[in-house]
Amino acid sequence: MTDRPDTPRLTDRAEAARLARLEREAEALRANLRRRKQQSRARTTPPEAPPQDTSGNEA
């Protein structure tokens, strides 16, 4: 009952192309998430200030 004869089916080649596209899309999404997390961390981390010279000597 689940297989209807009028339901379109992908050929083996088309199915392989669809799976490859899904894999590429998943990898691109993971890379985008990594990049966004890195950017977020860079925004929230305060920049390191140079050490203060407390010796009182002016150069």
C-alpha positions in Angstrom: 0.0 0.0 0.0 2.9 2.4 0.6 4.3 2.1 -3.0 2.2 4.0 -5.4 3.0 3.5 -9.1 2.6 7.2 -9.8 5.2 8.3 -7.2 8.3 9.6 -9.0 11.6 7.8 -8.2 15.1 9.0 -8.6 17.5 7.1 -10.7 20.6 5.7 -9.0 22.7 8.5 -10.5 20.3 11.2 -9.4 20.1 9.7 -5.9 23.9 9.7 -5.6 24.0 13.3 -6.7 21.3 14.2 -4.1 23.3 12.4 -1.4 26.5 14.2 -2.4 24.8 17.5 -2.4 23.4 16.8 1.1 26.9 15.9 2.4 28.4 19.1 0.9 25.6 21.2 2.4 26.1 19.6 5.8 29.8 20.3 5.7 29.2 23.9 4.7 26.8 24.3 7.6 29.3 22.9 10.0 32.0 25.2 8.7 29.7 28.2 9.0 28.8 27.3 12.6 32.5 27.0 13.5 33.2 30.4 11.9 30.3 32.0 13.7 31.4 30.5 17.0 34.9 31.8 16.5 33.6 35.3 15.6 31.4 35.3 18.7 34.3 34.3 20.9 36.5 37.0 19.4 33.8 39.6 20.2 33.3 38.5 23.8 37.0 38.1 24.7 38.5 41.5 25.8 41.6 42.5 23.9 44.8 42.1 26.0 46.2 45.4 27.1 49.9 45.9 26.9 51.7 45.7 30.3 51.8 49.0 32.2 55.3 50.4 32.9 55.2 51.2 36.6 58.9 51.9 37.0 58.5 55.6 36.8 61.3 56.0 34.3 60.4 57.9 31.1 62.3 57.0 28.0 
